């Protein structure tokens, strides 16, 4: 077989071309990470070989000592990184090094801004992997042979990082992979032994296989790491930097993790876990189908990535490993699903994460950073995981009428402490409710007429504006014996409302209320006097058992047809506009004005109008009449 018959050039997938360009540009100031990425890939390849050899021991017949070596040629400005791991066939190489097999890559690349700092963050989260070699090299070659295949079944992949790569068949005596970097002229520092040695020591200390440096000037290869899996070492021996490096290797992340928790559990089930909270949400956090979960090892042998059985879906942002001493080595996803003991492990790991978050919550700034990234996901927990409700509800943070900013930074304890302090000051009764308002966004919430009376009574209201909040609100129910109250509900009781007075007011204004109800019969359930308004003429409230308008809009948007439900209209009878309505004797004008009052109440809470065109024509008519009145009086 002639070599040229098997040589070919292929274009990169469009996404790869884009990624290469963006990466070289945005990661330039962190270019040395290519070493971490390549050593990390080599380590993964060794893990995979050891795993496959569990069921096919022949794969190791060329040698069972798994190792990584780095070789430097200063004169040629060349680095070679070799592993004797699983290796790749020609088809593997095409699939792995010519395409990006991750869903959503195109949308992800679309988010790039061209601002190097922001993009570096995004790219870092995406995991730059093998392609980072092109930050420092103007030519990269990969020579590989799959474990178990014949010496003449090797393959060489070469690219200059432009639009295409070249493939040819080669003979390779050793199984595994060598990545060869021809460094750019101004990247000669990476062919400097001392520089590379320092970097590799930093990046490979936690790697469970020996990493050696072959330096042509030195007599002996030098081993650069201790080659013990990080999590097997005692906590007290591990430096923070080592934990951070291990995280970057594990998560293919570029930023430091926010926090971590490392534990060994002994007893019926023995296992070690090392769990991390990332600093940034991945681009596919909202894709509930995206791969998630922990990396599973059994007795230090890598078994699988993305073992999702160990944590609930609402903790999908957690990265880490679990190393079990007693799961069978041949454990599969199916077996994990059926394993009864696993439920207990999952419960324990879940509590571990929640405890880690509780600890983090003691540091306000860092917890805020966590909450901004993952708060809405954690809220799913309160809805789905009733076992841990008590831990979860304490981890929630809210925006409120009494926060200085839009930030969700109030805990329920903050809320109650403030309310109780106020009660003490006035030597009054403790507030037995926790008030909240649902709205589409923060501005709408703050401007909501429903808050007026609460605001004048200086009662704090939590502002719930995340997409998930209508569901969260349903799940909240009570905290520390105080019940949650939606301030837009018809039965809202305010602490200082005097029933007798209200009754008298209802009686006094009954004719007006009846008349408005009659005019708006098709659109409202009933009309009443409002206790929650100060400055606004009217608001709509939701029946006590009806769906909140936010939930209703969302369900309707997702195509569900819901039974028709009409809101309750509340009027502020002291308001000049309502008095003006009361004084209107022309029936047509009365109906028109009443319609506008209702439309405005709906608009103020962010609800859509059933018939916006009719509203506009009513308004136009009114403005013209106003014009006429002004003309007439002139
Ligand atoms: P990632 O490591 O995040 O999957 P990379 O771009 O670094 O992404 O690598 C792409 C794929 O190429 C890997 O998933 C792996 O299958 C393959 N690969 C990379 N380096 C090696 C190696 N040294 N040995 C075997 N396979 C490798």
Boltz pocket constraint, residues with backbone or C-beta under 6 A from the ligand:
constraints:
  - pocket:
      binder: B
      contacts: [[A, 37], [A, 38], [A, 41], [A, 42], [A, 45], [A, 83], [A, 85], [A, 86], [A, 87], [A, 88], [A, 96], [A, 97], [A, 127], [A, 128], [A, 129], [A, 130], [A, 131], [A, 177], [A, 252]]
      max_distance: 6.0
